[in-house]
Amino acid sequence: MIPNQLRFSDLKERNIVTNWVTLRNWIENEGFPTGKLAGPNSRIWNEPDVAAWLDSRPSAPKAAPRRRRHVAA
């Protein structure tokens, strides 16, 4: 494999994605790079493209859920 090329297993090892369904949704809806077919059932991504996509993502943590206040009856 050419350096700077990532396979799905590489994306999983780096904790970028955990499953194909999420990756497919990111490609279709979130602008994740489509990559290139390396074979009939194998896709590769350029590492700089993946890094640029990750850098473009919001980094702010999600807001903590609000706690319900119990009102005395």
QUIWOBEL-V43018 format. One record per pair of residues at least 12 apart in sequence whose ideal C-beta (glycine too) atoms are under 8 Angstrom apart, sorted by the first residue. I is the first residue (numbers start at 1). J is the second residue. D is the distance in Angstrom with one decimal. If there is no record, write none. Layout:
I_J_D + I_J_D
This chain:
1_44_7.5 + 4_46_6.2 + 4_47_4.4 + 4_48_6.7 + 5_44_4.6 + 5_45_7.2 + 5_46_6.6 + 5_47_7.0 + 6_44_6.5 + 6_45_4.8 + 6_46_7.7 + 6_47_5.5 + 6_50_6.1 + 7_38_7.7 + 7_42_6.9 + 7_43_7.5 + 7_44_5.8 + 8_20_7.1 + 8_23_7.2 + 8_43_6.8 + 11_23_7.1 + 11_45_7.3 + 11_50_7.3 + 16_50_6.9 + 16_54_7.0 + 31_53_6.6 + 31_56_7.8 + 32_50_7.9 + 32_53_5.6 + 33_45_5.5 + 33_46_7.0 + 33_49_4.1 + 33_50_6.3 + 33_53_6.0
